[in-house]
Amino acid sequence: MVIFETPSALVTYQKQERLLLIQWLRKPDMDLFMDTYLHALQFVCEHQQTYYFCTDQSQIGPLDREQESWLNQEYYPKVYDCIKDEIYAAIVFSNSHFKAIVTNYQASVTLPQQHFIHFNYFTKQQEALQWLLDLKKGQDVALISPTN
């Protein structure tokens, strides 16, 4: 189901998997960036059983510092206020972006870490989605397993 769509972004939801996918098609300015994420947040707040997220940045490269800062300082805390549980986020980068991150990795001391978000990074969207589906499958099994 399409949640939000612009020439720069597509936000969809896969109900059975409880998975929200944000695909960046063009580099957004800050207003569009915030607007896209806030539409996703509104949906998540209305569908609080959404624990699996995938953001595909392979078409746009890295986010700028202002975008990263807004996500960490404002957006992620709002997600937690809605869901109040752990979530899993897969981020998809292009091969060159991923190599640049690995080559130039430095631990960031300026951005707070969010204790409730478990990130994993990929260069292929299908691998990212499979990771999230495997997590969901494992958690579903844990929920229905009988206790001794």
MDTraj code that builds the backbone (N, CA, C; nanometers):
import mdtraj as md
import numpy as np

residues = "MET VAL ILE PHE GLU THR PRO SER ALA LEU VAL THR TYR GLN LYS GLN GLU ARG LEU LEU LEU ILE GLN TRP LEU ARG LYS PRO ASP MET ASP LEU PHE MET ASP THR TYR LEU HIS ALA LEU GLN PHE VAL CYS GLU HIS GLN GLN THR TYR TYR PHE CYS THR ASP GLN SER GLN ILE GLY PRO LEU ASP ARG GLU GLN GLU SER TRP LEU ASN GLN GLU TYR TYR PRO LYS VAL TYR ASP CYS ILE LYS ASP GLU ILE TYR ALA ALA ILE VAL PHE SER ASN SER HIS PHE LYS ALA ILE VAL THR ASN TYR GLN ALA SER VAL THR LEU PRO GLN GLN HIS PHE ILE HIS PHE ASN TYR PHE THR LYS GLN GLN GLU ALA LEU GLN TRP LEU LEU ASP LEU LYS LYS GLY GLN ASP VAL ALA LEU ILE SER PRO THR ASN".split()
xyz = np.array([
    [0.0850, -0.1178, 0.0000],
    [0.0000, 0.0000, 0.0000],
    [0.0891, 0.1234, 0.0000],
    [0.0569, 0.2204, -0.0838],
    [0.1331, 0.3452, -0.0916],
    [0.0840, 0.4398, 0.0181],
    [0.1791, 0.4874, 0.0975],
    [0.1492, 0.5810, 0.2062],
    [0.1699, 0.7249, 0.1608],
    [0.2761, 0.7464, 0.0850],
    [0.3143, 0.8813, 0.0438],
    [0.3996, 0.8693, -0.0816],
    [0.3768, 0.9588, -0.1788],
    [0.4528, 0.9509, -0.3028],
    [0.4773, 1.0897, -0.3585],
    [0.6027, 1.1145, -0.3949],
    [0.6437, 1.2362, -0.4646],
    [0.7424, 1.1933, -0.5729],
    [0.7838, 1.2851, -0.6594],
    [0.8879, 1.2479, -0.7559],
    [1.0211, 1.2095, -0.6882],
    [1.0382, 1.2480, -0.5632],
    [1.1633, 1.2202, -0.4914],
    [1.1558, 1.1015, -0.3968],
    [1.0372, 1.0617, -0.3561],
    [1.0263, 0.9568, -0.2544],
    [0.8997, 0.8740, -0.2720],
    [0.9121, 0.7492, -0.2326],
    [0.7978, 0.6583, -0.2314],
    [0.7983, 0.5870, -0.0967],
    [0.6873, 0.5995, -0.0235],
    [0.6735, 0.5335, 0.1065],
    [0.5608, 0.4323, 0.0942],
    [0.5944, 0.3063, 0.1181],
    [0.4954, 0.1994, 0.1072],
    [0.4943, 0.1168, 0.2352],
    [0.3837, 0.0443, 0.2524],
    [0.3670, -0.0408, 0.3704],
    [0.3252, -0.1793, 0.3241],
    [0.3927, -0.2807, 0.3776],
    [0.3574, -0.4193, 0.3516],
    [0.2896, -0.4725, 0.4780],
    [0.1570, -0.4806, 0.4734],
    [0.0775, -0.5097, 0.5915],
    [0.1135, -0.6430, 0.6563],
    [0.1196, -0.7487, 0.5809],
    [0.1446, -0.8800, 0.6385],
    [0.2796, -0.8840, 0.7101],
    [0.3786, -0.8165, 0.6555],
    [0.5122, -0.8149, 0.7153],
    [0.5285, -0.7053, 0.8197],
    [0.4291, -0.6140, 0.8280],
    [0.4370, -0.4977, 0.9166],
    [0.5646, -0.4178, 0.8888],
    [0.5907, -0.3954, 0.7594],
    [0.7147, -0.3353, 0.7142],
    [0.6870, -0.2058, 0.6385],
    [0.7572, -0.1008, 0.6766],
    [0.7465, 0.0285, 0.6097],
    [0.8736, 0.0503, 0.5288],
    [0.8571, 0.0827, 0.4012],
    [0.9696, 0.1020, 0.3099],
    [0.9694, 0.2452, 0.2582],
    [1.0835, 0.3124, 0.2757],
    [1.1026, 0.4466, 0.2195],
    [1.2087, 0.4344, 0.1112],
    [1.1701, 0.4667, -0.0110],
    [1.2631, 0.4626, -0.1233],
    [1.2873, 0.6058, -0.1696],
    [1.4118, 0.6488, -0.1592],
    [1.4478, 0.7814, -0.2080],
    [1.4857, 0.7705, -0.3544],
    [1.4163, 0.8465, -0.4392],
    [1.4364, 0.8418, -0.5838],
    [1.5233, 0.9565, -0.6328],
    [1.5167, 1.0684, -0.5622],
    [1.5978, 1.1872, -0.5900],
    [1.6371, 1.2486, -0.4567],
    [1.7485, 1.3183, -0.4574],
    [1.7972, 1.3845, -0.3358],
    [1.6942, 1.4887, -0.2905],
    [1.6403, 1.4756, -0.1685],
    [1.5393, 1.5712, -0.1225],
    [1.6025, 1.6922, -0.0546],
    [1.5325, 1.8058, -0.0630],
    [1.5734, 1.9177, 0.0210],
    [1.5214, 1.8888, 0.1622],
    [1.5563, 1.9722, 0.2565],
    [1.5216, 1.9452, 0.3963],
    [1.3705, 1.9426, 0.4185],
    [1.2968, 2.0311, 0.3544],
    [1.1513, 2.0334, 0.3734],
    [1.0861, 1.9041, 0.3247],
    [1.1243, 1.8576, 0.2064],
    [1.0681, 1.7335, 0.1538],
    [1.1132, 1.6138, 0.2375],
    [1.2375, 1.6169, 0.2799],
    [1.2901, 1.5106, 0.3657],
    [1.2054, 1.4976, 0.4925],
    [1.1854, 1.6093, 0.5616],
    [1.1061, 1.6079, 0.6842],
    [0.9618, 1.5691, 0.6554],
    [0.9034, 1.6225, 0.5497],
    [0.7649, 1.5931, 0.5146],
    [0.7452, 1.4433, 0.4888],
    [0.8390, 1.3834, 0.4182],
    [0.8302, 1.2400, 0.3889],
    [0.8350, 1.1586, 0.5169],
    [0.9310, 1.1875, 0.6014],
    [0.9430, 1.1124, 0.7264],
    [0.8250, 1.1381, 0.8200],
    [0.7721, 1.2596, 0.8197],
    [0.6571, 1.2877, 0.9066],
    [0.5314, 1.2161, 0.8584],
    [0.5166, 1.1991, 0.7268],
    [0.4050, 1.1175, 0.6759],
    [0.4211, 0.9733, 0.7215],
    [0.5437, 0.9224, 0.7148],
    [0.5702, 0.7863, 0.7622],
    [0.5406, 0.7754, 0.9119],
    [0.5810, 0.8758, 0.9878],
    [0.5560, 0.8749, 1.1323],
    [0.4063, 0.8738, 1.1630],
    [0.3301, 0.9543, 1.0931],
    [0.1855, 0.9572, 1.1154],
    [0.1260, 0.8182, 1.0916],
    [0.1685, 0.7533, 0.9856],
    [0.1193, 0.6196, 0.9562],
    [0.1588, 0.5222, 1.0669],
    [0.2834, 0.5278, 1.1087],
    [0.3334, 0.4377, 1.2144],
    [0.2570, 0.4599, 1.3447],
    [0.2267, 0.5829, 1.3762],
    [0.1516, 0.6108, 1.4997],
    [0.0095, 0.5534, 1.4924],
    [-0.0454, 0.5462, 1.3732],
    [-0.1785, 0.4880, 1.3542],
    [-0.1737, 0.3357, 1.3427],
    [-0.0560, 0.2807, 1.3146],
    [-0.0357, 0.1357, 1.2979],
    [0.0832, 0.0950, 1.3848],
    [0.0613, 0.0949, 1.5154],
    [0.1713, 0.0813, 1.6100],
    [0.2370, -0.0559, 1.6114],
    [0.1884, -0.1499, 1.5375],
    [0.2529, -0.2808, 1.5286],
    [0.3566, -0.2838, 1.4171],
    [0.3996, -0.1676, 1.3699],
    [0.5023, -0.1575, 1.2664],
    [0.6382, -0.1536, 1.3350],
    [0.7145, -0.2616, 1.3199],
    [0.8448, -0.2720, 1.3855],
    [0.9602, -0.2836, 1.2869],
    [0.9303, -0.2936, 1.1586],
    [1.0328, -0.3213, 1.0581],
    [1.0334, -0.2106, 0.9541],
    [1.1522, -0.1543, 0.9323],
    [1.1666, -0.0390, 0.8452],
    [1.2831, -0.0599, 0.7496],
    [1.2645, -0.0166, 0.6266],
    [1.3731, -0.0205, 0.5287],
    [1.3775, 0.1153, 0.4598],
    [1.4960, 0.1736, 0.4564],
    [1.5166, 0.2987, 0.3845],
    [1.6192, 0.2737, 0.2760],
    [1.5800, 0.2979, 0.1521],
    [1.6693, 0.2768, 0.0386],
    [1.7227, 0.4119, -0.0078],
    [1.8502, 0.4357, 0.0198],
    [1.9186, 0.5590, -0.0193],
    [2.0113, 0.5363, -0.1379],
    [2.0003, 0.4231, -0.2026],
    [2.0962, 0.3891, -0.3083],
    [2.0933, 0.4862, -0.4258],
    [1.9826, 0.5561, -0.4465],
    [1.9723, 0.6517, -0.5583],
    [2.0182, 0.7921, -0.5219],
    [2.0341, 0.8191, -0.3909],
    [2.0619, 0.9580, -0.3506],
    [2.1956, 0.9776, -0.2805],
    [2.2631, 0.8720, -0.2428],
    [2.3888, 0.8883, -0.1707],
    [2.3635, 0.9252, -0.0253],
    [2.4652, 0.9786, 0.0390],
    [2.4542, 1.0063, 0.1825],
    [2.3588, 1.1208, 0.2133],
    [2.3002, 1.1130, 0.3307],
    [2.2212, 1.2249, 0.3811],
    [2.3173, 1.3339, 0.4251],
    [2.2707, 1.4583, 0.4263],
    [2.3588, 1.5641, 0.4758],
    [2.3505, 1.5707, 0.6287],
    [2.4372, 1.6484, 0.6881],
    [2.4456, 1.6548, 0.8355],
    [2.3154, 1.7024, 0.8986],
    [2.2499, 1.7993, 0.8348],
    [2.1245, 1.8519, 0.8888],
    [2.0171, 1.7421, 0.8896],
    [2.0105, 1.6627, 0.7841],
    [1.9135, 1.5535, 0.7771],
    [1.9440, 1.4467, 0.8830],
    [2.0694, 1.4062, 0.8932],
    [2.1096, 1.3074, 0.9939],
    [2.0782, 1.3574, 1.1347],
    [2.1103, 1.4816, 1.1599],
    [2.0866, 1.5404, 1.2916],
    [1.9375, 1.5423, 1.3248],
    [1.8554, 1.5824, 1.2292],
    [1.7102, 1.5867, 1.2519],
    [1.6564, 1.4477, 1.2823],
    [1.7015, 1.3468, 1.2050],
    [1.6567, 1.2099, 1.2320],
    [1.6914, 1.1683, 1.3744],
    [1.8155, 1.1890, 1.4134],
    [1.8614, 1.1439, 1.5445],
    [1.8019, 1.2225, 1.6609],
    [1.7941, 1.3521, 1.6460],
    [1.7531, 1.4350, 1.7580],
    [1.6025, 1.4555, 1.7688],
    [1.5321, 1.4522, 1.6569],
    [1.3890, 1.4799, 1.6608],
    [1.3023, 1.3619, 1.6176],
    [1.3354, 1.3031, 1.5033],
    [1.2478, 1.2016, 1.4462],
    [1.2481, 1.0703, 1.5242],
    [1.3638, 1.0121, 1.5484],
    [1.3696, 0.8830, 1.6163],
    [1.3032, 0.8866, 1.7542],
    [1.3246, 0.9911, 1.8338],
    [1.2509, 0.9958, 1.9614],
    [1.0984, 0.9984, 1.9438],
    [1.0504, 1.0621, 1.8369],
    [0.9062, 1.0638, 1.8103],
    [0.8564, 0.9245, 1.7720],
    [0.9364, 0.8501, 1.6963],
    [0.9001, 0.7130, 1.6614],
    [0.8861, 0.6312, 1.7897],
    [0.9821, 0.6460, 1.8793],
    [0.9759, 0.5701, 2.0047],
    [0.8532, 0.6105, 2.0867],
    [0.8203, 0.7388, 2.0893],
    [0.7018, 0.7842, 2.1622],
    [0.5755, 0.7169, 2.1098],
    [0.5700, 0.6882, 1.9807],
    [0.4531, 0.6212, 1.9217],
    [0.4548, 0.4705, 1.9472],
    [0.5684, 0.4078, 1.9219],
    [0.5740, 0.2617, 1.9245],
    [0.6051, 0.2064, 2.0636],
    [0.6937, 0.2727, 2.1356],
    [0.7351, 0.2312, 2.2705],
    [0.7850, 0.0871, 2.2749],
    [0.8606, 0.0488, 2.1722],
    [0.9172, -0.0855, 2.1650],
    [1.0363, -0.0812, 2.0704],
    [1.1116, -0.1886, 2.0659],
    [1.2254, -0.1971, 1.9762],
    [1.1787, -0.2059, 1.8317],
    [1.2588, -0.1464, 1.7427],
    [1.2318, -0.1552, 1.6007],
    [1.3602, -0.1959, 1.5287],
    [1.3435, -0.2416, 1.4056],
    [1.4550, -0.2880, 1.3241],
    [1.4559, -0.2085, 1.1951],
    [1.5722, -0.1531, 1.1614],
    [1.5830, -0.0671, 1.0436],
    [1.6962, -0.1136, 0.9537],
    [1.6634, -0.1407, 0.8291],
    [1.7620, -0.1758, 0.7276],
    [1.7823, -0.0535, 0.6389],
    [1.9089, -0.0185, 0.6187],
    [1.9423, 0.0955, 0.5344],
    [2.0170, 0.0423, 0.4125],
    [1.9718, 0.0825, 0.2937],
    [2.0336, 0.0372, 0.1700],
    [2.1117, 0.1535, 0.1087],
    [2.2417, 0.1276, 0.0845],
    [2.3306, 0.2255, 0.0224],
    [2.3745, 0.1732, -0.1141],
    [2.4216, 0.2620, -0.1993],
    [2.4863, 0.2177, -0.3228],
    [2.6195, 0.1535, -0.2852],
    [2.6757, 0.0739, -0.3757],
    [2.8056, 0.0106, -0.3496],
    [2.9130, 0.1139, -0.3187],
    [2.9181, 0.2212, -0.3970],
    [3.0226, 0.3220, -0.3764],
    [3.0039, 0.3953, -0.2437],
    [2.8804, 0.4242, -0.2076],
    [2.8538, 0.4895, -0.0793],
    [2.8922, 0.3971, 0.0356],
    [2.8563, 0.2705, 0.0249],
    [2.8890, 0.1733, 0.1295],
    [3.0412, 0.1617, 0.1450],
    [3.1146, 0.1530, 0.0331],
    [3.2616, 0.1450, 0.0392],
    [3.3201, 0.2699, 0.1032],
    [3.2658, 0.3850, 0.0711],
    [3.3155, 0.5102, 0.1299],
    [3.2924, 0.5123, 0.2805],
    [3.1787, 0.4615, 0.3240],
    [3.1502, 0.4569, 0.4683],
    [3.2498, 0.3650, 0.5382],
    [3.2719, 0.2474, 0.4820],
    [3.3640, 0.1508, 0.5434],
    [3.5065, 0.2061, 0.5436],
    [3.5477, 0.2651, 0.4321],
    [3.6837, 0.3179, 0.4197],
    [3.7085, 0.4347, 0.5141],
    [3.6098, 0.5200, 0.5310],
    [3.6269, 0.6425, 0.6095],
    [3.5583, 0.6370, 0.7454],
    [3.5292, 0.5167, 0.7946],
    [3.4533, 0.5025, 0.9184],
    [3.5228, 0.5697, 1.0354],
    [3.4452, 0.6490, 1.1073],
    [3.4875, 0.7071, 1.2339],
    [3.3658, 0.7063, 1.3244],
    [3.3856, 0.6631, 1.4471],
    [3.2741, 0.6625, 1.5416],
    [3.2295, 0.8063, 1.5654],
    [3.1010, 0.8277, 1.5573],
    [3.0460, 0.9612, 1.5763],
    [3.0184, 0.9856, 1.7240],
    [3.0748, 1.0929, 1.7750],
    [3.0482, 1.1280, 1.9138],
    [2.9461, 1.2399, 1.9232],
    [2.9089, 1.2984, 1.8087],
    [2.8178, 1.4121, 1.8114],
    [2.6714, 1.3719, 1.8090],
    [2.6396, 1.2533, 1.7554],
    [2.5001, 1.2127, 1.7448],
    [2.4672, 1.1086, 1.8515],
    [2.3562, 1.1287, 1.9216],
    [2.3187, 1.0299, 2.0229],
    [2.2761, 0.8983, 1.9589],
    [2.3039, 0.7898, 2.0266],
    [2.2617, 0.6589, 1.9780],
    [2.1217, 0.6295, 2.0321],
    [2.0384, 0.5721, 1.9497],
    [1.9026, 0.5384, 1.9900],
    [1.9017, 0.3927, 2.0352],
    [1.8714, 0.3697, 2.1609],
    [1.8789, 0.2353, 2.2199],
    [1.7732, 0.1393, 2.1663],
    [1.6673, 0.1893, 2.1091],
    [1.5554, 0.1047, 2.0678],
    [1.5568, 0.0690, 1.9196],
    [1.6513, 0.1243, 1.8430],
    [1.6588, 0.0970, 1.7000],
    [1.7791, 0.0068, 1.6731],
    [1.7540, -0.1027, 1.6043],
    [1.8596, -0.1938, 1.5637],
    [1.8807, -0.1760, 1.4136],
    [1.9942, -0.1165, 1.3765],
    [2.0251, -0.0881, 1.2368],
    [2.1084, -0.1996, 1.1754],
    [2.0896, -0.2209, 1.0461],
    [2.1771, -0.3047, 0.9671],
    [2.1865, -0.2401, 0.8288],
    [2.2994, -0.2594, 0.7617],
    [2.3280, -0.1863, 0.6382],
    [2.3523, -0.2828, 0.5230],
    [2.3021, -0.2452, 0.4066],
    [2.3048, -0.3340, 0.2911],
    [2.3352, -0.2550, 0.1641],
    [2.3717, -0.3279, 0.0576],
    [2.3882, -0.2662, -0.0739],
    [2.2820, -0.3139, -0.1718],
    [2.1972, -0.4051, -0.1281],
    [2.0865, -0.4538, -0.2119],
    [1.9580, -0.4516, -0.1303],
    [1.8542, -0.3914, -0.1892],
    [1.7268, -0.3815, -0.1185],
    [1.6692, -0.5189, -0.0846],
    [1.6817, -0.6148, -0.1750],
    [1.6255, -0.7478, -0.1496],
    [1.6898, -0.8131, -0.0281],
    [1.8204, -0.7950, -0.0104],
    [1.8887, -0.8495, 0.1074],
    [1.8408, -0.7806, 0.2354],
    [1.8200, -0.6516, 0.2270],
    [1.7705, -0.5762, 0.3425],
    [1.6315, -0.6250, 0.3819],
    [1.5434, -0.6401, 0.2832],
    [1.4075, -0.6871, 0.3109],
    [1.4090, -0.8300, 0.3651],
    [1.4976, -0.9129, 0.3131],
    [1.5063, -1.0510, 0.3616],
    [1.5513, -1.0547, 0.5072],
    [1.6461, -0.9700, 0.5437],
    [1.6909, -0.9616, 0.6827],
    [1.5729, -0.9260, 0.7743],
    [1.4952, -0.8268, 0.7333],
    [1.3804, -0.7858, 0.8146],
    [1.2764, -0.8971, 0.8231],
    [1.2485, -0.9632, 0.7112],
    [1.1502, -1.0724, 0.7118],
    [1.1984, -1.1894, 0.7976],
    [1.3281, -1.2188, 0.7945],
    [1.3822, -1.3253, 0.8797],
    [1.3693, -1.2891, 1.0274],
    [1.3931, -1.1634, 1.0601],
    [1.3750, -1.1191, 1.1986],
    [1.2300, -1.1356, 1.2421],
    [1.1389, -1.0914, 1.1568],
    [0.9969, -1.1016, 1.1895],
    [0.9562, -1.2465, 1.2076],
    [1.0009, -1.3312, 1.1165],
    [0.9680, -1.4733, 1.1241],
    [1.0180, -1.5327, 1.2558],
    [1.1403, -1.4986, 1.2937],
    [1.1961, -1.5476, 1.4197],
    [1.1181, -1.4978, 1.5394],
    [1.0758, -1.3734, 1.5363],
    [0.9989, -1.3197, 1.6485],
    [0.8583, -1.3780, 1.6524],
    [0.7983, -1.4020, 1.5367],
    [0.6659, -1.4641, 1.5334],
    [0.6729, -1.6050, 1.5928],
    [0.7775, -1.6795, 1.5600],
    [0.7938, -1.8146, 1.6145],
    [0.8108, -1.8081, 1.7651],
    [0.8887, -1.7126, 1.8133],
    [0.9108, -1.6984, 1.9566],
    [0.7808, -1.6668, 2.0295],
    [0.6940, -1.5903, 1.9668],
    [0.5670, -1.5532, 2.0302],
    [0.4696, -1.6697, 2.0402],
    [0.4738, -1.7625, 1.9433],
    [0.3751, -1.8720, 1.9462],
    [0.4322, -2.0017, 2.0019],
    [0.5619, -2.0035, 2.0353],
    [0.6212, -2.1249, 2.0915],
    [0.5633, -2.1519, 2.2296],
    [0.5296, -2.2778, 2.2575],
    [0.4760, -2.3098, 2.3902],
    [0.5866, -2.2996, 2.4951],
    [0.5488, -2.2573, 2.6135],
    [0.6451, -2.2500, 2.7234],
    [0.6321, -2.3745, 2.8098],
    [0.7444, -2.4231, 2.8555],
    [0.7462, -2.5438, 2.9388],
    [0.7507, -2.5086, 3.0843],
])
top = md.Topology()
chain = top.add_chain()
for i, resn in enumerate(residues, 1):
    res = top.add_residue(resn, chain, resSeq=i)
    for name in ("N", "CA", "C"):
        top.add_atom(name, md.element.get_by_symbol(name[0]), res)
traj = md.Trajectory(xyz[None], top)
